[in-house]
Each structure stands twice: as structure tokens, then as C-alpha cells.
Amino acid sequence: MGSLADTLRDRRQKLAHLIDFPAILWSGGSNSRNFPANRFPFRASSHFLYFAGLPLSNAAIHLEAGKLTLFIDDPAPRSALWHGETPKREEIAQTIGADAAQPLSELMPFLEGAATIAVQDATTWTQQSQLLNRWVLPQSQPEGIDLELAKAIVTLRLTHDTGALAELRKAANVSVSAHKAGMAATANAKIEAEVRAAMESVFIAHNMTTAYNSIVTVHGEVLHNEQYHHPLQPGNLLLADVGGETELGWAADITRTWPVSGKFSPTQRDIYDVVLAAHDACIANIRPGVEYAEIHLLGARVIAEGLVNLGILRGNPEDLVEKDAHALFFPHGIGHLLGLDVHDMEDLGDLAGYEEGKKRSDRFGLGYLRLNRPLRTGMLVTIEPGFYQVPAILNDEKTRSRYQYTVNWERLSQFADVRGIRIEDDVLVTDTGSEVLTAALPNDADTIEHLVNKI
């Protein structure tokens, strides 16, 4: 594999073949919490990172005709007192293979005719809007040359080069270790936070951070539960959706669900195996050219079939999916793009996730599908089917009325100890099929039990 500078040069040369105008990308800056020197952790804009490589704060890059000019100020002399010696502008420029490097004050002459993409923090997008004399807002769809730039970057970032894949494999491997640590810690943990601590300590030990706020919960029916105070009790399932982010910003995203006691109950095992069957069927069908929406519908049909076999749903699985009956228990999409963002490029809305001409469905069972385009070699996607008993869905009067004969509600009540189960892996699309980057973390029920019991 080439150097970081070689990788970045190749990326900007590819961008130059897609646009014929200059672009300026800002990194963003850190925000203060309660006094100026106490700051929230900084995360550089992913679009900046893709071409600049390093998580530089308060920096910008000018891209034109395959050339990169870095704009960043050298640290003030007094900063060494608090932060030690840090790299100077010219040293950074050499590391990333920049063609030129200047202080931020020299950026103004480069603004004419330049496209950009909004950075999430308000200080930066306000600065972008002021300097470019037009609104550049993260909550609005880009327009004009900004939209053309966004589409070009989507084209590049949809598939991953060797430099990106090396980082993504690193994120996946450390995340696998974190999940194994979480399973091993469960037996002696009293609350969810202790398991979370065991998992996130693995990232810290590798000088990494989390790619998103960890979900470690006995309330798996709450899809993005970020509370960790609940006690771990025998009979609980613990759902852990935890992924690491490398120093250069590349993400992993893994979910496993395991029994706190180290042993699935019969009903938990039955539902777990249904979710795993959907997971395995989806991965087996991933290859270039396959529509991701079809992968989602395949997962939905497998879940529907499994619930019919368990007596929870009544009817033909394909008909049940057409009626969105599966979505009572599997309301979200089968997964999403993964890269520099855990939901890669979703700051651009559906521009990356949805192929041109496709729009989000208004169907209950398809409305949360985050990716709807043909799979291509080099794409990295998640596959994450699940089963959830969400009270707001299952106790809704209209839902009960619509599905009163479709759901065997009495039979469903026998599965009360299954609040939520999700199984998620990171899957790379290859020339001939797929490679599961997170395959080193087992997902079959027997091995999960062994890991929790430290056998």
C-alpha cells in the first residue's frame, strides 16, 4: 500500500476528472463547553478528511485540477505551554502531499467560483456562508456547483480504495475485540454502564474513539438507547451496538445481542435464530449489481417466514411483507453505507444513499431504508436485521385493528422476554460476492453463550 500522501493525490486526481471548477473544503473547529478552554472533542468534517487525510482543526483545503493547497495557521508560540510542540504548516503539508501551504489569512483570493459542502458546526458554516457570499447550510440540500461537488464526492466515496480499506479493517478488528470484552465483562457487571466501560476501554487502549454514541442496553426495543443505568438481571438480553473510529476517522459498526445470564431462554433462542437466518441470507446474496432494496426485502421475508413458523404471524411471508406486517417487529432498514461516517455521507441527505431517480417510500416497512441503489465492488455496507417489541407500535389501537388477524397476539405474549434483538456486521462488496470484515466476532447463539460464560 502506498503512503498517505499517495492515496490523497490519487483521490484528488479522480475528483479533477469529475469537476471542472475549484472546491474549498473546511475541517471545522472544536466548540467550547462551559468556558473557552474546556472544549468538546473535535471531529473534522468527513469530506475534508477524505482529501486531507489528517484530522486538522481550523483548516481548509483548496482543490483544483488535481492540486491541493492547504490553509492552516501555525500554532501560536504560547500554545506550546499547554499543548506541547505540534507540527507546523509545512510539515503537515509534506505529510499529506499538498502542492502548497499558506496561512488561513491567504484564503480570500481562492474563493472566486469555488464550490463547498457545509460543515456541521455553526461557527464554520456561518464562516463559509460569509466568505462565499451565499447560504451554506448543513440542514439544506446543496445547490448549483455545491450540488455538483457533492455528487462528485459521493461518486468517489461510495467505493473504498486500498488506503480506506486498511483503516476500515483496523476499525473492524478493534471493534470485534471490544465486543468480546463486553461479553466477558457481563457476568460481573451490575448495570449496563459497566459493560459499556469494558467495551470502550478497548478503543481507548488503541488510541481510538467510538464512531457514534454506544448503545449498550437491556431495552433493545429502544433503537438508539443511550442510557446505561439499568440493572442487568437474569433473563435480560443485552443489546450492544458499538463501533470504533480510527485516528483518521474511519468507522466500524457492530451489533450483538447476548443473554445476561449466559444462556438464551427457549423463546429468546427462537427469535434470535430467526434474526440470524435473515442476517445470513442477506449476506449470502450480496454481490455487485444486486439492488440493496432487494437485500432488505429478502431480510424482511425471512423474518416474516420465521415468525409464521413460530406462530406469531399468520399468512404467506411474501404477502405479509407486502402488507408491512414484518415491520411491526422490524421497522428499520437492513443497513447503510459505512466509511468515514458510520452512516456514510448522510450529512447530504439521501444524495449518497439513494440512486438518482429513486425516492424514499412512504410505506411503513420501507420508509427507513437508508440505502437504495445497486451494490458496487468496493462498497462497504452494514447488514443488521432485528426483532423488536416496541410498545408504541404494538399497543397502538390502529395497528392492533389493522393487524388483529395477522398477528397471533396471544402467541406473541409468550415471547415477552424478547424486548429487542439485532445482529449487525460490516460487509464489503467484492468482485465475486462479499467479505465480512467483522467475521472474527461470532454470531451463532451457541458461541455467543460460550463467550459470555468465558468458556
N, C-alpha and C positions, 0 to 999 in steps of 0.2 A: 504493500500500500504506500502511496506517495505521502509527502508531508502535508500538513495542514495548508500551507501556502499553495501547494499544487492543486489540492482539492478546491480551494476557494477560487483560484484562477480559472479552473475548468467550469465552475458554476457561473461565473460572471461572463465567460465567453459564450456559454449556452444562452444566457439571458440576452446577450447582444444580438443573437440570431432571431430573437423573438420580438424585440422592440427597437425602434429607431430614434428614440428620444432619451434624454438623461433621466436618471432617477436618483433621489436622495432618500435614504432610509435612516431614521433616528433610532438610537438604542433605548432612549428613555432615561429616567433618573429615579433614585430612591426617594420615598416620601417620609417625612418626619411623623413620629407617633404623637409624642406629647411635649417634646422640646426639640430644637433643631438637630442636635447631635444624636438623638435617640431615634434611629431610623428603622423602618420596616425592611425586611430582607429585599435586596434588589434582584429583579429578574429582567434581563434585556429583552427587547422585542424579538420575537422569533424570526421575523423577516430580516431584521438586521443580522441576527446570529447566523442565518443561513449563508450570508455572503461575507460577513466579517469574522465569523468563527469564534471570537472571544467575547465573553460577557462584559463588555466595556460599558461603564456608566457615563452618561452625559457626552455621548459621542454621536457622530453622523458619518455616513459614507456617501460619496458621490460615485455613481456607476454610469459609465458612458463608453460605448464602443469597446467593451471588454476591459476597460481600465477602471481602477478603483483609487479614489483619493480619500484618505482618512482625515477626519476633522475631530481633533480632541485636544484639550489643553493639558500641558504638563502639570503635574501636581504642584501646588504651592509649596514653597520651602517649609512652611510651618506644619504641613501635613505629615512630614516625617516624624514629628514628635509623637503624634497619636497613632499613625498607621505604619510607620517604618518606611524604608525606601521602596518605592513602587516603580514599575517600568516607565520609561519616558516614551514620548510620542514616536521617535524614530525606531526605538527597539520594538514597540508594538507593530509598527508599520512593516518592519522586516519579518516579524513572525507570521503575519497574515499575507505577506506578499503584496502589500499596497504599492501602487505606482508612484504615489506622492503622499505627503502628510503635512497638514497645516493646523494651526490653532483654529478654534471654533469661530473666532472673530473674522476669519477669512472666508467664511462660507457664503456670504451675501452674493458675490459675483456669479456663483454657480447655481443660483435659484431659478434663473430665467428658463422657462419651458420645462421645468423638471416635474416629474410625477413622484408621488409618495404614497405611503399607506399609513393610516392613523395608528399611533401608539396608544396603548390603553390608559396611561396615566394622564390626568387632566393637565398638568403643567406642560407636558410635552405636546399634546395635541393642540393646546392653545398656542404654543410657540409655533408649531407647524402652520396653523391657520394664519397667524400674524405674518410670518415670514413669506408664505406663498400667496398671501392676499386672497385666500378662498377658504371656505369651511373644510376642515379635515377632521371628521368626527368618527370615533370608533363605533358609535351607535347607528351610523348611516352607511348605506351602500355606497362604495366609491363610484365616482362618475368620471367621464372623459378619459384623459390619459391615465388618471389614477386607476380607473377600472381596467384599462388595457394592461397596466403594470401588474395589477392584482392577478389577472388571468394568466399572464406570462409566468408569474411566480408560482401560481397553482400548477401550471404545466410542469414546472421543474420539480416542485416539492411533492407531487403525487407519487413519484417513484424515488427510490433512495440509491445514492451512489455508494461506492465502497467505503468512503470516509464516514458517511452517515450510518451505514450498517455496522461498522466497527463500534460506534458509540451505542447504537441501539442494542447490540448484543451485550455490551457491558451493562447497560441499564437492566436488561432482562436477567442476566446472570445474578447480579446483586439482589434484584427483587425476588428471585427464586430463593436465595439464601434467607432473605427477610421473612418470607412466608414460612419456611421451615423453622426459623427461630420463634415465630409466633405460635406455631403448633406446639413446639416443645415447651413453651412457657405457659401454656394454658392450664396445665394441671395444678400449678401452684399460684395461679392468678386469682384474685378475688373480684376484680372489676375489669371491664374492657380496657381501661387505660393501661393496665399493666401489660397486656398483650400488645397493645399499640407501641408501648415503650420498647418492648423486646424487638419488635419489627423495625421501628425507625432507628434504633441504635445501630443496626446493621448498615443503614445508609450513612449515618454519621461516621462510622468506622471506616467507610470507603470514601470519605470526603464528598459525599453526595447528599442530596436532599430529596424530599418527596416531590413527585411530579404534580401532585394535587393533594388536597386535604384527605388524609387517610380515612377510610370507613372501616371501623372495627366494632361490630355491633351484634348484640343478640336480637336486635329488632331489624332483621334483614328485610322486612316488608317496607321499611323506610329507605328508598333507593339511595339517597345521598345523606345518610345519617352521619352527622359529625359530632355526636355526643358520646362520651366514653365513660360515663359514671355508673352505668347499670351493672348490677352484680352478675357474676357468672354462676349459674345454678345448674345442677344435674337436670338433664332433659333439654337444656337450651342448645340451639345451634348458634355458632358464632360465624358471622359472615365478615370476611376481611377482604376489602378491595383496596389494595395498597401497591403502589408502584414507585420506583425510584427515578430520579433525574440525574444525569451525569453532570460533571462540572461544565461541560459545553452546552448543556441544555436539552439533551435528547432523553426521551421518556420511555418508560415501560408501564404496563397496566395489567395487573393480575388480580383475579378474584378466586378465592377458595372458600368453601363453607365446611365447617367441621363440627362434630359434637363435642361440647364442653367435657362431657364425661368420658370421651374416648370411644364411645360406641353409639352408632346410629340406632334409633328405635326402628321397629319394622316399618312404620309409616314414613319416617324420615328417609329411610333407605329406599323405599319405593319411589318417592318423589325425586330423590337425588338421582336415582338411576334413569328416570325419565329425562331430567335435565342433561345428564351426561350423554344420553343417547342422542339428544338434539345437538349438543356440542360436537360430538364425534361425527355425526352425519354431515354437519355444515363444513367442518374442516376437510372431510374426505372429498367434498365436491368443489373445493377452491382450486381454481386454475385460471390462467389468462383467458379473457373473453367471456367468462361467466358473469352475469348480472348479479351484483351484490344483493339487490332486492329479492332475487330468486333464492339466494342463500338464506335470507331472512324468512321467506315463506316456507322454505324447507324446514327450518328450525321450528316454525310455528306448527307445521303439520305433524312433525314428530312429537312435539309436546301434546298436541291435541289427541293424537293416537294413543300416547301413553296415558293420558287422563281418561280416555274412553276405556282402556283396558283396566284401569283401576276403579272404574265405576263412578268417577267424578263427573265426567261429561257424557252426554248421550248423543249419538248420531255418527255420521260419517266424518272422519277427520277433515277431508277437503271442504265439505260443506260447513263444518264448524269454523274453519279458518275464514271462509267467505263471510260468515256471519260475525266474525271477530270474537267468537266465544273464547278462543285461546287467550285473547288479550285481557280477559278478566284476571288471568294469572300471570301473563307475560306481556305487560303493557308497553315495554320499550323496544327499541330496535335491537337487532342481533349484534351490533357493534359499530365501529367507527374507524376512521383513519388514525394512524399513530405515527408520530415523528418528533419534531421539536416541540409540539404541543401534545398533551395527552389526547385531546380531541383536535387533531391536527387541522390548523387553518380555520377553525370555526369562528375566529375573530372576523372572518369575511362572510359570515352568514352561511348560506348554502352554496356559495360560489365554488368551493372546492368539493363539497360532499355530493352535490347534485350535478350530473352531466347537463350541459346546456340543452334547454328544451324540456327538462324534467322539473316538476314541481312537487312540493310536499302534498301528500294525500290528506284529505280531511277525515279519513277512516280512523276509528278508534285503534285498530290494530296496525296501522301503518304511519300514523301521524308523527311518531317519534323516531322514525328511521333516519339516521344521521348520514348515511352513505347510500347513494342511488346512482351508480354508474358501473360500467363494465370493469372487471378487475384486470390489472395490467402487471406484467412482470416487474418486480421491484416495489410494488405497493406493500405496505405493512398495515394490516387491519386487526382489529380485535374480534373475537368470536365469544359472545357472552350471553347465552340463553339463561333464563331464570324462571323461577316459580315463586310467586308472592301472594300472600293473603292480605291485601290492603283493605282495611275496614272501610275507607271512604269509597272504594269501588264496590266491594261485595255487599255492603249494607245499604247502598243507595236504592231507594224504592223503585226508581225507573229501571235500574239494572236488574233488580230482583224480578220485576214484572216481565221484562223483555226476555230474560233467560230462565223463567221459572220452570220450564220443562226441559231446557237444555242442560242445566246443572242439576245433579242429584244432591241437593243441599244437605240432606240427611247424611249421605255418604261423605260429603266434604267435611262435615263436622267431626268425623273420626280422624281427620288429619290436622287437628288443632295445634299439634306440637310442631308444625312446619310453618313458621312465620315467613321465612324467605330463604331461598337457595339460589346462588348464582355461581357459575363456573366460567372463568374467563382466561383465555390465553391469547398471546400475540402471534399472529400468523403472517409470514412473509410469502407473497405470491412469487413462485419461481417459474422458469420456462415450462416445466412439465407438470406442475402442481403446486405444492406448498411446503414450507418448512416452519414448524412451530418453534419459535425462538425460546419459548418458556417450557419446552417439553421436559426439562430436568425436574420440574415440580410435578409429582404425580397428582392425578385427579380421580383415580378409581377409589371407591369407598373403602375397600379393604386396606389399601396402602395409606389412605388418609388416617384411618383409625390407628394403624401402626405408628405413624409419625406423631400423632397426638399422645399415644401411650409410650413413646420413646422406645419402641421395640426395634 
